[in-house]
Amino acid sequence: MDSCRWIGLGALAGLACLLPGCFECEAISCPGSPPALSARVIDKHDGTVIHSATINGFPFDCPSSCAVLLPDAGIPYRAGPVPLDVSAPGYHPFSGVVQIASAEIDVNGNGCCKLLYVPQEVNLPLDPL
């Protein structure tokens, strides 16, 4: 984090940065962060979406990519492993882990809104019984 980006912390709260070329990130609106992992559950043979699927015990019916819930019902917003337990009636279950890579992505190009992971979208193909 650059030394003047967060000027205003502590006793200097609310002061503008006095150094040339410096700006106050707190005044910048950042877009919502995308989830670290989004997925679609599909039939391994024909690629159609499986509408009766569950991921980590939660109903998962997404025709396009949707955020995957963690086992504690949270949404992953960081780098690291994301466990997956996928099942659907009439299909073999799948268990695995998707590793979310760490990164420092400047979301809006001004150095204020940084994403610390690389969002992933995956298709999770299940094999029919």
VENJOPE-V678586 format. One record per pair of residues at least 24 apart in sequence whose ideal C-beta (glycine too) atoms are under 6 Angstrom apart, sorted by the first residue. I is the first residue (numbers start at 1). J is the second residue. Records with the same first field share a line. If there is no record, write none. Layout:
I: J / J
This chain:
25: 112
28: 112
30: 113
33: 77
34: 119
35: 67 / 75
36: 76 / 77 / 100 / 117 / 119
37: 68 / 76 / 82 / 98 / 120
38: 65 / 66 / 67 / 121
39: 68 / 122 / 124
40: 65 / 123
41: 124
42: 123 / 125
44: 125 / 126 / 127
50: 88
52: 88 / 89
53: 88
54: 87
55: 86
56: 85
65: 121
78: 117
79: 117
86: 124
88: 126
90: 129
91: 126 / 128
92: 127
